[in-house]
Amino acid sequence: MNNFFATPEGAWGDGSVRVTAVGVLMIAALIVALLVIAAVLRHKNAEKKAKLTTRQLVFSAAAIALAMVCSLIKFADLPMGGSVTLFSMLFIVLIGYWYGPYVGIMTAVAYGLLQFVTEPIFYTLPQMLIDYPCAFGALGLSGFFSGKKHGLLSGYIAGVLGRYLFAVISGVVFFGAYAPEGTPAILYSLGYNASYLVPEAILTLVIISIPPVAHALAEVKKQALTA
């Protein structure tokens, strides 16, 4: 494991671990594998006459790219992780909304790993799995609302709640010691994670509820599903 993980001096100065170059390459390979599996699942679960087209793959890749770019545009950046970004979660939610839960969750997990690769520092393997592939992967729950009335709004709420749940679990289990004295870890984690997820969620829901925006997103979905 020494060639995969290392503890560099001053990573965070608190016993955190950084993934080595070899580890990053392995995670990158896993991301590619997940996207390929997502493509296969999309093909198998589509209607018999439907095929996974280059257009659909391009839309999925574009959504992930936009999510990564928007995640770097932060209105607020909390000291212990978490930030209010420029609608970054929406783009991942859209993939599930377009193509269903299997592709949505698989792609969202890949996005979570991609987020981890941008700053591959963690404390323990369980903490890394909960904070990245699990938490971000929950955004793919939007796929269960694909094709339903107000599916995007419901799917977005479900995805964010899923990410919030994993973030709270991580906060209690792995970061509870950072709660202010006298404050229960669960209350601290609930408040801390809500402080960055709720503002972005509310702002996003307001924006996508505006009729012209909702209409534009509906048109994009039609283009994304074009065979």
N, C-alpha and C positions, 0 to 999 in steps of 0.2 A: 504493500500500500504506500510505501514511502515515495515511490516514483509517481504516484497518482495524487497524493495530498502532501502538502507541506505547510508548516507554520512559520511564515516569514516574520522577521522582527518588525514589530510596529504595525502589523496589518490593521488591527484595531487596538492592540495593546491589552487584550483581555482574554487571551486564549483562543481566539477565533482561528479558523483554518482557511487557507486559500487553496483552490484547486490549481494544480500545475498545468502546464501547457498540454501535457498528455491527457489529463483529465478533461480539459476544455475540448480537445479534439474528439474524445469519446462522447462527450455530451452533444457536440455538433452532429456526430454521426447518428446519435439517438434521435435528435430533432428531425433529421432527414428521414430516418426510418419511420417515425411517427407520422410525418406528412405523407409518405408513400402508403402506409397502412390506411390513413384517412381517405386517400384517393381510392384505394381498393374498396373500402367500405362504402364510400359514396357510390361507386359503380355497382356493387352488389345489391344495394338497397334502393337503387333507382328503378324506375319502371323499365320493363324489358326493352322498350324501344329507345330509352334514353341512354346516353353515354356521357361519361365524364369527359368534357371537352377541354381543349387548351384554354378557352375563354374562362371556364370555371376555375381552373388551376391558377390562372393569372389573377382572377378576382380574389381568391383566397390569399395568394402571395402578396397582393397589393394591400389587402386588409391588414395582414401581419406587419408589413413594412410601415404602413401609416400608424398602426398602434405603437410600434417602436419609436417612431419619430415623435409622435404626440406625447409619449411617456417621458420624453426628455424635456418637454415644455411644461414646466411646473409652476403653478401659482403659489404653492406652499410645499415646503419640504421638511418633514418632521425629523427630529434628531435621531430617533431610533428606528428609522425606516418608515416608509409610507409617504405618499405625496398626493396632492390634488393636481391632476394633470389635465391636459387639453383633450378630453373625451377619449383617452386611449382605450378604456375598457369597451367603449361602444363598438369599435372596429372588430374586436374579437367576438363580441356578442353577435354581430352581424353574420359571421361565418356560420354559427350554429343556427341562426334564424333562417339563413338561406338553405343550408344543406342538411339540417337535422342534428340530433344529439350525438350520434356516433362520430361524425366528422367534426362537429363543433367541439366536443370534449377533447378529442385527439389533437386537434389543432390548437386548442387553448392550452393543453399540457405542453405542447411544443413551444408555444409562446412563453409559457412560464419558465421553461428551461433556457430559452433565449434571453429572458430577463436576467436569469441567474448568471449566464455567461458574461453579461456586461459588467458584472461585479461579483466574481466567483469566490465570495468569502462567506463562511458560515460557521456555526458552532458545532452542531452535530448533524449526522446524516438524517435522522428523523425530522429535525427542525428544518433542514433544507427542503426535504420532500413536502412537508406541510406548507411552508411559506411560498414555494415556487410551483412545482407541478400540480399540487393539490389545490392551492388557493386560486391560482390563475386558471387552472383547468376547470374550476367550477363555473367560470364564465360561459363555458360551453353548454351549460344547462339550458341556455336560451333555445337550444335545438328542440326541446320538448314542446315548445310553443310555436314551432314553425307551422305556418298555414292556418293558425287560429286567429280569430278576431282580436285585434289589439295585441297580436303575438309579439311584436317587437318590444312594446312597453312591458308586457308581462315577462317576456324572456329576459329583458335587461334587468328588471327587478330581481328575478330569480337568480341570475348570474351573479349580481353584486351581493345578494344575501349569502349565496354560497361562498363567495370569496371572503366575505365578512366573517362567516362562521369559522372557516379555517384560520383566519387571521387571529380571531379571538382565542381559539384553542392554542395556537402557537404562543400567544401573549401570556396565557395562563401557565402553560406547561414549561415554557423555556425562558420567558422573560418576566415572570411574576416577581422575581427578586427586585426588579427595578421600580415596582409600585411604591409610591410615597408611603412613609410609615403611617400605619393605621388604616390604610386603604386596602381592602380585599383585592387580590390579584384579578379576580373575575371582573370587578367593577372598573378597575384601572384598564384592563384590556378592552372591555366593552366601550369605554369612553375614548380611549386612545385611537382605536381602529375606526370608530365612527367619525372621529374628528377629520379624517381625510377621505374616507369612502363616501360618507353621506353628502358632503357638499358637492363633490363631483357627480354623484348619482342624481341629486336633485337638479343641478344645472343641466345635465344631459337630458333628463326626462322632460324638462321644460322646453329645451331646444327641439327635441324630436317630436314634441307634441304640436309644434307650430305647423299649421296646415301646409304651407309651401314646402317646409322641410320634410314633413311626413310623406307628401306626394313625391318629392325628389327621391327619398329613400325607397319608396315603393317602385319607382321606375328603375332604380339601380338594381333592386332585387330581380325584376323582370330580365334585365340584361345579364345578371349573374346566373340566372337559371336557363338562359337560352342555350339550347343544345347545339 
